[in-house]
Amino acid sequence: MQKLIEVITGLLALFFRPQKTEQATSEPEKAAPTGVSPDGFAILQYFESCRLEAYWDADGKVWTIGWGDTGPDVVKGLRITQAEADERLRRRLAREFVPGVLKALTRPATQAQLDAMVDLAYNIGVSAFQGSTLVRLFNAGDFTGAAEQFPRWNRSGGKVLLGLRRRRAADRARFLGASGAEAIKIGAAIQ
């Protein structure tokens, strides 16, 4: 009888002991990225280059300055400082490109994925990015298929450009988790 009471007491203790909450035992969730990381900036700046006097883009259609910045205020003869170029880049990314990419996504992105997609959007434009097969595949959960879309964006004015082939290789590598330095090395190695 004593044995039976011990077993019952033990079982009751198991059922009525304080339960740990799942939140206390699981690791805290990482917040979804909301901006470009230093690795993402490094890739963008490596492949974009910076010019402090307004120039025609690769197609000869749009006045451009700084880190590939365009807009109605970019006109022939405009000159800016390096600090102004850096600030223009930060502002445009925060105002236009990061929100444009995040708006297109229906599932969370890792920091590396966001960096790569923002760099692509910065290069091709938010509208082209939002309507891309890359976005459709990403939203469907096909990350491998999405990664394979980066190399397709290698043309300007209908011509395949070595600089774009390199940049897309770096973007693909970053999307798949490479650091900024590793991605740049991969892109720069493209012949």
C-alpha positions in Angstrom: 0.0 0.0 0.0 2.8 2.4 0.8 4.4 1.6 -2.6 1.1 2.5 -4.3 0.8 5.8 -2.5 4.4 6.7 -3.5 3.6 5.9 -7.2 0.3 8.0 -7.1 2.1 10.9 -5.3 4.9 10.8 -7.9 2.4 10.8 -10.8 0.4 13.7 -9.2 3.7 15.6 -8.8 4.4 15.1 -12.5 1.0 16.4 -13.6 0.8 19.3 -11.2 4.3 20.7 -11.2 4.8 24.1 -12.7 5.2 24.0 -16.4 7.9 25.9 -18.2 6.6 28.1 -21.0 7.8 27.5 -24.4 9.0 31.0 -24.7 11.3 30.5 -21.7 12.9 27.4 -23.2 13.2 28.4 -26.8 15.7 30.8 -28.2 14.4 34.2 -28.9 13.4 34.8 -32.6 15.6 37.0 -34.6 13.9 40.1 -35.9 13.4 40.2 -39.6 15.9 42.5 -41.2 14.7 46.0 -42.1 17.7 47.5 -43.8 20.9 46.8 -45.7 23.7 45.4 -43.6 27.4 46.5 -43.8 28.0 43.4 -46.0 25.2 44.6 -48.3 26.6 48.1 -48.5 30.1 46.7 -49.3 28.8 44.7 -52.2 26.7 47.6 -53.6 29.5 50.1 -53.2 32.1 47.8 -54.7 30.2 47.2 -57.9 28.4 50.5 -58.2 31.5 52.8 -57.8 31.1 56.5 -57.0 31.5 59.5 -59.1 31.2 63.0 -57.6 30.3 64.7 -60.9 27.1 64.0 -62.8 27.6 61.5 -65.7 25.5 59.6 -68.2 24.5 56.1 -67.1 25.8 53.0 -69.1 23.0 53.4 -71.6 23.6 57.1 -72.1 20.0 57.9 -71.0 20.0 59.1 -67.4 22.1 61.6 -65.6 23.7 59.8 -62.6 25.9 60.9 -59.7 27.4 59.4 -56.5 26.7 55.7 -56.0 24.5 55.4 -59.1 22.0 58.0 -57.8 19.5 59.4 -60.3 16.6 61.8 -60.1 15.3 65.1 -61.2 18.0 67.0 -59.2 20.8 65.2 -61.0 21.7 67.4 -64.0 24.8 68.1 -66.2 27.5 69.9 -64.2 26.2 68.8 -60.7 29.1 68.1 -58.3 28.8 66.7 -54.8 31.1 65.7 -52.0 31.8 62.1 -50.9 29.8 62.7 -47.8 26.9 63.9 -49.9 27.2 60.8 -52.1 27.2 58.5 -49.1 24.2 60.3 -47.6 22.2 60.2 -50.9 22.8 56.4 -51.1 21.6 55.9 -47.5 18.5 58.0 -48.0 17.5 56.3 -51.3 18.0 52.9 -49.9 15.9 53.6 -46.8 13.2 55.6 -48.6 12.9 53.7 -51.9 14.7 50.4 -52.3 14.4 48.6 -49.0 10.7 49.4 -48.6 10.2 48.4 -52.3 11.8 45.1 -51.8 10.1 44.3 -48.5 6.7 45.3 -50.1 7.2 42.6 -52.8 8.0 39.8 -50.3 5.3 37.7 -48.8 7.7 35.7 -46.6 10.6 36.7 -44.3 14.0 37.1 -45.8 17.3 36.5 -44.1 19.7 39.5 -43.9 21.8 38.0 -46.7 18.8 37.5 -48.9 17.5 41.1 -48.3 21.0 42.5 -49.0 21.2 40.7 -52.3 17.6 41.6 -53.4 18.1 45.3 -52.4 21.3 45.4 -54.5 19.5 43.9 -57.5 16.5 46.4 -57.0 19.0 49.3 -56.8 20.5 48.2 -60.1 17.3 47.3 -62.1 14.7 49.5 -60.4 12.0 48.6 -57.8 9.3 48.0 -60.5 11.4 45.5 -62.4 12.3 43.8 -59.2 8.8 43.5 -57.9 7.6 42.0 -61.2 10.5 39.5 -61.5 10.5 35.7 -61.5 13.0 36.0 -58.7 10.4 37.5 -56.4 7.7 35.0 -57.5 10.0 32.0 -56.8 11.2 33.5 -53.4 7.6 34.0 -52.3 6.8 30.5 -53.3 9.6 29.3 -51.0 11.9 28.2 -53.9 15.1 29.8 -52.7 17.3 27.8 -55.0 15.3 28.8 -58.0 15.3 32.5 -56.8 19.1 32.4 -56.4 19.4 31.1 -60.0 17.5 34.2 -61.2 20.3 36.6 -60.3 22.6 35.8 -63.3 19.7 36.6 -65.7 19.9 40.3 -64.8 23.3 40.8 -66.6 22.3 43.1 -69.5 22.1 46.9 -70.0 20.8 48.2 -73.2 20.4 44.7 -74.5 24.1 43.9 -74.1 25.6 41.5 -71.6 28.1 43.4 -69.5 31.0 41.9 -67.6 30.4 44.3 -64.7 26.8 43.1 -64.4 27.8 39.4 -64.6 30.2 40.0 -61.7 27.7 41.9 -59.7 25.0 39.3 -60.1 27.4 36.5 -59.1 28.1 38.5 -56.0 24.4 39.0 -55.3 23.7 35.3 -55.8 26.5 34.4 -53.4 25.3 36.9 -50.8 21.7 35.6 -51.2 23.0 32.1 -50.5 24.7 33.3 -47.3 28.2 34.4 -48.3 29.7 37.3 -46.4 30.1 40.6 -48.2 33.9 40.0 -48.7 33.3 36.4 -49.9 30.6 37.6 -52.3 32.8 40.3 -53.8 35.6 37.8 -54.3 33.2 35.5 -56.1 31.9 38.3 -58.3 35.3 39.8 -59.0 36.6 36.3 -60.2 34.1 36.1 -63.1 35.8 36.4 -66.4 
